[in-house]
Amino acid sequence: MKQDINQHIDRNRDELIDSNVNSQRRRFLESELESLIKYKETHPDATTDPTPLDLFCNENPEAPECRIYEV
C-alpha cells in the first residue's frame, strides 16, 4: 500500500525523535522532511507521496531534468 505525503511527513518526524538515529540518517531525514513540507506548501491538494524527482523539481523547476516538452 502506497503511503500519502502526510504519512511520509509523520514517519520522518517520528524517526527524528528517536535519539538512536545516526547523524547521517538524521541529516537525510531533516533534508527530506524540509523538501516534503515545501512540496506540500506548493501543492496543497496533493495527497500522494511525491517521488524524489518530484521533490527535486519542486525546488529546482529550471533544472534540465524538470523540463516538460510538449509534442
Secondary structure, 3 states (H helix, E strand, C coil): CCCEHHHHHHHHHHHHHCCCCCHHHHHHHHHHHHHHHHHHHHCCCCCECCCHHHHHHHHCCCCHHHCCCCC
